[in-house]
Amino acid sequence: MKARLLLLQIAAPVVAILFGMLISSIIILAIGRNPLEVFGIMVRFSLTRTDSLFSILFKSTPLILAGLAVAMSFRVNLFNIGVEGQYYIGAFFAAYVGFTLRGLPPLVHLPLALAAAMIGGMLWGLLPIVLKLRRGAHEVITTIMMNYIASALLLYLIADIFRDPAQAGTPRVRTPDVAGAARIPSLGPFFAQFGLTGSDVQKVNALIIIGIVLAVVLAYALARTRFGYEVRAVAANPLAAEAAGIPNARVQFLVFMLSAGIAGLVGLNDILGFFGYLDIDFPKGLGFLGISIALLAKNHPIGVIPAALLLGFLDRGAQGVQFFARVPKETIVIMQAIIILAIVVAYELMTRYVRVQRKREAQLGTPPGPQAAMQPGSAEAGS
Amino acid sequence: MEYLTSLVSLALIASAIRVTMPILLASLGAVYSERGGVVNIGLEGTMVMGTFFGAVGNYFFAEGFPGLVRVFPDLAPIAGVLAAILAGILFASIHALVTVTFRVDQIVSGVALNLLAAGLARFLNILLFTQSTQSPGVRGFTPIDIPLLRDIPQLGPLVRGISPMIIAALLLVVLSQWVLLRTRFGLRLRAVGEYPLAADTLGVDVARMRYAGVLLSGALAGMAGAYLAIEQAHLYFEGMTQGRGFIALAAMIFGNWWPVGALGASALFGYFDALSLRVVRLPVPYQFISVLPHVVTILVLAGFVRRAQMPAADGVPYTKEEE
């Protein structure tokens, strides 16, 4: 049973990905192209070139963080759809600390910028969670509204208040440069020792290590610590947890703040790791991709890493497909959404199948005849 | 003082009525879906499909039948609205299949649908119009004047040059209120949302009623999108829904899951939406004015959700029997 369960756990996402490929094949056929050829180009472009592999790592870095942020909130039955807005504000906080403070050593300045980003994310997550716990306002709608407000606020801050005076007269709308001490170091020099060089290698920075370490720490905390136990208890049965003395509201509040704090870091891959300033056109939509990743990973912190790599691969592959096969890259966006829908259905069917199997096995252990009907407890005893 | 009078001018109210309509139509849809017990966060994506197919149906009908359109110019927008409704129903049927048949978490399915809508709209736009974010311009309905009232000059913008879709939407509010309160279908739909087990015992097909609720919400959200594209912007462009599908959900909650309540709540949002569009010369940066509807949404959810009477089984998948 255990081995079969593990097999199912792996089979569900594979089936969902195949289903996503099937639907996109139909779309590709409909626009008169050969799906096998298109997928071939996608795989060859993404996986056989050094620049592509490192580009996938760079793209996956914020996705790991966004996926972790969403997954943590899902773990306590909350939907933090506000990762998007939280990372806008986090990115601004980090940029602000980066360009106003000068002359600090990197060992002080960078941690300060990271902390600022987390505080920014938490501040933006505070209102929705307080309104949820105090007033019952549904967090899905309030966090989405906070996303729109964050986007407008960011526009105002970058364009009207903190616009780099050096860019006046140019169409560029961005903050001043972040101090070198607040930049996240590139891993390029490390890879250079192995003869791996290029602009895409240079872009990969230390934030990916933070993301992976965070995933491992969270997985450990959830599985092995008292706090993790409380989180699992609240998720499994809020009433029972409350009765056992675990305060639901407090656990939900803390986990949501953790989620929003991690969300605050999402934008830093580009702001502190690559550009070194906050531009009005900085990458958006990463928070929504985080939702897909959390769903793919079934909210498991370690699962978030391969899920983020998969989305990074799809994103890079989409560029290749657009450039070399001249198939619109939106085909791949559609494939992503189909995979998500298929995977949630697959997980649901899997859970239901396992439940049925357990029940059947339990029933098989029951001796037949009227005796069984008189002893309802025998079903449990037989399993 | 000048600020204050401009806050209640007739022109502003007329504009508020216009921008209320997409929120109202989508929140009517949300009422049907949630009365049946299915939360539909995918309303935003459904609305995106409505904006796109509203413009597409309108544009290609006008291209395909130029002679017909010359004689009856309103046929093209009608084709657009029908296309949007059909697209909305098809799109919502995915939500129904995933949440009612497969009993997947309703929020998760809705979120995935919103992602799908964004990708699908871009992809189809490239196929049809060779660019990703915008359709060509389309013609709206011929505006109409309200008989009798149109001669009162004081009412000016409120009774003259009205979109027929506004009248249709207001009639739909009355119709929906009647359907939910007085018809067999409405009663069954509400029973399924309140206490599916009891409804099931009495022979009501729970899954079928829930499908009906979700598909109706798709049709209405599609129509809401069509209004945005055909009557308001006269084209489709990416991101034009601006979260109105989500605001509509808040309006439905504020309206206590009733069509007439949704009308009142949508009007409130519409007023702030109109205010944000007009930028009454207030000494405040425009970015802050533009998020007024979103701020009001949060305030409304925070202040009023407590006294709301939501359907008891709203958001809970119904399992006929444990297999």
Interface residues (C-beta under 8 A of the other chain):
Chain A: I27 I31 F79 I81 L127 L131 R135 G136 A137 H138 V140 I141 T142 I144 M145 M146 Y148 I149 A152 L153 L155 Y156 D160 F288 I291 S292 L295 P328 E330 T331 V333 I334 Q336 A337 I338 I340 L341 V344 V345 E348 L349 R352 R355 V356 K359
Chain B: I41 I94 V98 F102 R103 V104 D105 I107 V108 S109 V111 A112 L113 L115 L116 A118 G119 L120 R122 F123 I126 L127 S132 Q242 G243 F246 I247 L249 A250 I253 P285 Q287 F288 S290 V291 H294 V295 T297 I298 L301 A302 G303 V305 R306 E322 E323
